[in-house]
Amino acid sequence: MVLRDIIMVRKRYYQELLAGNEGIASNILASRLKLLEAAGMITRRRDPAQARRVIYEPTDKALDLLPVIIELIRWGMKYDPKAAAPAHFVRRLAKDRDGFIAELRAMHNHASRRSAHQAHD
């Protein structure tokens, strides 16, 4: 769920992830973030705008899981009536799944390049 929110919903901050609908406990979230970072799935860096905040971003390794994450979401929508996805998301997947994946990847790659540039300024 944490990786899904970082990739699909573009949550970048600890407090954003903590405020998610799943109601994850803060100690569990901290543990998951450390595990994801150790596994090379996310990077962690200081926010240049607010040095006390940390930004979490997916790595290419994590973005390679986009097709799997999307299929898990589709499977959940099919078999779990409580699994809700925004209508625009469902329409976009039905229309052009591969294009949607490419857009998400490009969006994150662009954000990573911009962040790296800001960190060097």
N, C-alpha and C positions, 0 to 999 in steps of 0.2 A: 504494500500500500504506500509506503514511504517513497519508493522509487517511482511508482506510478504517479504520485502527486508531483514529484520533482520534474518528471518528464512531461506528463500529459497536462497538468494544471499549471505548470511553471511556478510552483511554490519554491522559493529560494531561501527563505529564512526559517529558523527554528520555530518561532512563534506562529508562522503561517502553517507549518506542518502540525504543530501541536493543536491548533484550532480546527483541524479537520473533522469531518463527520464521524469518523471511526471512534473518537474519544480515546486515543492512545495516551497512556500514562507517560509523564515526562521522562521517567527513568528508562522506560522501554524505548521511547523515541531516541534518546541519547545513545542507548546501546545499539539500536539499528543503524543510526547514522555512522557510528564508529565502525561497525561491521561493514557497511557499504563502502566507506572510505578505505578500509583495510583491503577489501576485495577489489579495489580499483574501479568501483562503479560510480563514485561521486568524488568531486574535489571539494575542498573546503578552503575558503580564503576570507580574509577580512574585507568588509565592505569599505571601499574607499570614501564613501560619503559619511559613514558612521563607523569609526574604527572599533567600537564595542560590538558591532554586529558581524555575524559570519554569514557568508553566502555559500550555499550548496548548489553545485551544478553537476549535471550528468556528464560522464566521460563518453568517449566513443564506444567503449565496451558496453556501457549501459544503453546507449542509443541503438546498438545492434540488437537489443532485446525488444525494440519497438514492435516488430511483427508479432512476437509472442505475447506481449502485454495487450496489444489490440485484440488478438484472438481470445485471450482470457476474458477480456471485457465483453466481447461478443458472446462468448459461451455463457457468462454470468447473466447477461441480459436475456438469453434464451431460456435458461433453466431456473433462474431465481427471480421471482416477481418483485423482490425488494431491490434488486440491482437496477438502479436507475442511471441512465446516461442522458445528457442533454440531447434534445431532439436534433439540434444542428450537428452534433457529433455523429449520431446514428445516420442521418442523411448523408453526411460527408463520407462516412465509411462505405455506405451502400453505393454511392456514386463513383468513388475513386480511392479505394483503400491504399494502393501503392503511392498515389500522388499525395495523399494525406500523410503517410509515413515520411515521404521525402520532404514535405513542408515542415513537419515537426523537427526532423533532423537538421534541416537548413536553419530553422529558427534558433535552435540551440547552438549550432556551430557559429552563427553570426553573433549571438550573445556572448559566447566564449571568447571570440576574437576581440569584441568590443571591450570586454572585461579585462582581458590581458593587456590591451592597449592602455586602458585607464590605470591599471596597476603600475605601468612603467612611466606614467606621466609624473 
